[in-house]
């Protein structure tokens, strides 16, 4: 018989609360080969990330990749590591803190914002443990991926539901699975580019570089490619760019199979050969700066562009904890809270306390010890 987990001591009438679970991809605990190996083992073992039969993939992963790649990746992480740790983790924490403040001010009742990583720490399990300890009975899950992909958002849904399936008391659950064309998201991206231009001047072209996925995912029905294209088109329209002034591309491909095109690195080499001057690069698929933006784009690809004959590649930072980004996320969550008690702005704290006390008294009358 299954042994479902629950709070060790349940009490009637405890004050319920709303949980907001922000989930990002993940990061190693340190910029060391050992830490990177642990992270890559978990990440690359996910069948949604690598859709290759396990009997073929696992020997390759453990026999070759995890023996060679961690040392190289650790050097890349070391280039961007801060005295406080991983940029991705720090930016995600900043987003959560700002979001906690906004939601606490705008929603009724207690709100608990927690972060989790699909791979690495803090884990989804640990975040849910904190929520259960705070009597969270309703959860909004927000993967910080604007564009849906089965390799990212789909993996998050599977991980969260698998973890909840171990619990005796499953909270009400609402899942936000994309916001690639939301007005507030596009407006925040456009504002970040304009702010960058105000500080640094405007480059000849704007590249919008998204994380790549294998071409076969598109052919299998994954909407990621189409959603990236729409994000790019809407951002270009918001910035009033002509067709020759911007380009969408895909980065971070690995292996020999075909990935979504055009490739970021090959496009930059071509632009360098064409003697294009200064360019600006934004990565609209990344909600927070990380290895792929800070090391791959701002360092590797900037050097590739200049050595190919181009000018300066200037990276436009991710939205991170910008006020307009956090405000957009807050409004999105508020919309999905509709119909729950927290959405009612006229539900006073005193009324909440009275209702809780009535609930406790009814439980006592029925013989409960509380």
N, C-alpha and C positions, 0 to 999 in steps of 0.2 A: 504494500500500500504506500502511495507517495507520502513523503514527509514534507509537507509544505511549511515554508518559513512564515512566521508571524511575529508581531511584537511579543516579547516574552511575558509581559503582564498587561493585558488589555483592561482598560477602565471605561465604563460607560460615561458618556457626556464630556469627553475630552474635546477641547476646542479644535475644530477641523481647520485645515489651511489649504491654500493653493500652491502647487509646485510648478515651477518653470524650469525645464531641463534643457540647457543649452549644450549642444554636442558639436565638437569639432573633430577633425581627423585624428590627431594625436602627435606625440613627440617623444623622443627618448628622454630618459631622466637626466642624462648627462651627455656631453659631447665626447664619449669614449667608445671604442669599438665594442666593448662588452655591452654597454647600455644600448647602443644602436642595434646590435645583434638581437637582443631581447625584443626590441621594438619591431624590427623587420620580421622576426619569426612570427609574431602575432599578426602583423599587418598582411604579410604575403601568404599566410596560411588561410586567410578568409576566402572561401570559394566565390564570394561575390566580387572580390578584387581580382582574382586570377581564375578565370573560368576555363581551367584546364583539368581534365580528369586527375584525381588525386594520385592514382597509381603512376601517372607520368610526372606530375608536377612535384610531389613531395621529395622524390630522390634528387631532382634538380635543385630544389630549394635548399635541402639540408646537405647535399653532397657538393654543391658548387657555390651558390649565391651567398649563403650564410657563412661561407669560408673566405670569400673574397670581397664582398661588397661592404661589410661593416667598417673596415678600416678606412676605405675611401670616403664613405658617407660621413664618418666621424670627423674627418678633416674638413669637410664642407660645413658640418654643423658648428665646428669650432670657430669658423670665420664669422658666424653671426651670433654666437652665444653671448649672453650678457652676464654681468656679475650676479644678476638675480635669476638667471636660468634661461629657459627657452623663450624666444620672442612670441611664438604662437601661444604658449600657455599664458604668458604675461598679458598679452593683448586680449585674450579670451576672458581672463579674470577681470580686466578693466571694463570690458563690455558688460559682464555680469554685475559688477558693482554699480555701474551707472544705471543699468536696467532695473536693478533692485530698488534704487532710489525712486526712479520714475514710477514704477508699478505700485510701490507702497504708497505713493502720494495720490495715485489716480484710482486705485481699486479699493474695494471694501474688504475688510478682514485681513488676515495675515497672508503674506506672499513670501514664498521661499524660492529664490533663484539659485540653482546649482549648476555647475559646469561638469562636463564629463568628456572623455576622449574615447573614440571608438577603439583606439589602440594605445596602450600606455596608461599613464596616470594623469588625473584621477579617473578611475574606471566608472563605467555606467553602474555597476553594482554598488560601488561605494557612494555614488551620488544618490541612488535610490535608498540606500540604507539611511542616509541623513534625512531624506524626505519622510520615510516611515517613522523615524524617531520624532519628527515634528508633526505627526498626525496629518500628513498630506493625504487628502482623499480625492483630489482632482489634479491631474497633471497635464500641462501643455508641453509637448516635446517639439523643440525647434532645432533641427540640424542647421548649422550655420553654412549651408550650401545654397546659394541663390538658385542655381540650376539643378534640377533633379537628375540623378544618375543612379542606376541600380548598384553601381560600385561604391557609392557614398551614402546617399539618402536611403536607398533600399537596404543597405547593410545596417544602417542605424535602426530602422524600423524592426528588422529581424532581431538585432541584439537586444533592443529594449523589450520587445514582446517575449523573447525567450527568458530574459531575466525576470520579468513580471510573472511569467508562468510558474516560477518557483515559489511564488508568494501565496499565502492563504487568502489575504484580503487584497484584491486587485483594485486599484483606484480607477475612477473614470479617466478616460484617456482621449486626448485630442492631439493630432499629429499634423504639423505644418510641413508639407513636403516640397514646396518651392515658392519663390517670390521673384523669379527672374524678370518679370515684366511689371512689377508693382510700381506705381507712380513714385512713391516715397523712396524706393531703392534707386530708381533711375535718377531722380532728382539729387540724391545724395552723391551718386557717382559723378554726375555732371558738375555739382558744386565743388567736389574735390579736385576735378581737373581744372576748373576755372581758378580756384585758389592756388593751385600749383603754377598755372600760367602767370598769375599776378606776381608770384614770387620769383619765378625762374625765367619768364618769357615763354613764348610759344614755339615749339619745334615745327619742323616742316611737315611732319606727319604724326598721327597718333596711332599706335598699335594697341589693339585690345587682345591680350594674350590669355587664353583659357587653358586650364589643365587638359591634356589630351587623354583620350581613351581609345582602345582598339576600334577600328572601323567596323568590325563585326558586331559590336554592340548596337551601332546605329541600324545595321541591317536586321538585327534581331528585335528591333522595336523600342530601344532606349530613346527617350525624348531629349537627351542631353544636348546633342548637336543642334537641334532645332531651337532649343531654349537659349543656347549661347548665341546663335544667330540673331534671335529676336532681341536679346539684351544689347548686342552690338548695334543693331539698327536703331533701337530706341535711344541709346546713348548718343549716337552720331546725330540723330535728329535733334536731341536736346541741346547739343553743342553747335548745331547748325553747320555741320561739316559737309563739304562736298565729297563726291565719291572718291576722288583722288587724294583726299586728305586723311583718310583712315583706312586701316586694314585689320581684319580679324584673323587670328592665328591660334595654333594649339602647341603647347610646350610639353616637356617632361616625358617624351616617349621613351620606351625601353624595348629591347628585343628586336626581332627581325620582321615581325608582321606589320602590316600597314595600320597606321593609326589615323585619326581624323586629320585632315589637311585643310589649309596649308600649315606646314610646320613653322614654328616661330624661328628656330635657328636658321633654317634654309632661307626663309624670307629675309632675315637680317643680313645674311651673306649676300643675297641678291641686291638688297638696298645699298650695302657697302660697295659692291662692284659698280653700282649705278651712281656712286658718289653722292648719295643723299646726305644732307647735312644733319643737324641736330634733330633727334626724334624723341617723342615722349611715349612711354609704355605704361599702360595700366592693366591690371589683372582683375577683371570684374568678377571672376568666379571665386576669389579668395576674400573672405570676410575679414581676415586678420593676416598680417604679415607673417611669413614663415620661411622655411628653407627655399621653397620654390620661387618666392618673390625676391627675397633679400640676397640669396646666394646665386641662384640660377639666372634670374633676370638682371638684377642690379650689378652683379659681378661678372659671371660667366658670359652672358649674352652681350653685356656692354663692351667687354673686351673683344668678343667675336665681331661685333659690328664695327668697331674702330679699326681693328686689324684687317678687316675686309675692305677698308677704304672709306668708311662712313664717318660721320661726325660723332657727336656725343649722344649716348643713350641716357636719357634721364627718366628714372623710374618714379611714377606717381604712386605714393603709398596707398595701401589698402585702406578701407574705411575705418577699420579698427574701432576705437571708442569715440569717434567723432559724434558731436551732439546730434547732427541730423541722422546719422546711422542709428544711434541708440533710440532716438525718438521714433524712427520708422519701425524698428523692431518692437518697441513698446506699443505702438498703435496696432501693429499686426497681432500681437498677443491679446490686446484688449478686445479686438474683433472676435477672436476665437474663444474668448471667455464668455461670450454672449450666452445668456440662459443659465449661467452658474451664479451662485450667491455673490461672488466677488464682483460681478458686473453691476450690481445694484448700488448706486451711490447714495440711496436714502436709507440704507440699512445701518443704523447707528450701532456703535460698540455696546451701548447699554442694552439695546434690544437683543444683541447677540448674547450677552451675558445672561439675560433673563431666560432666553430660550435654552441655553446650556444648563442652567440650574433646573429648569423644568424637566429636562431630559434626565438629569441625574436623579431627581426626586422620583420620577416614574420608575427608573431602574431600581432604586432602593425599595420602593413599594412592591416590586416584583421579586425581591430577595437578593439583589446584587449587592456586593460589597464595594462601594465607591463613595 
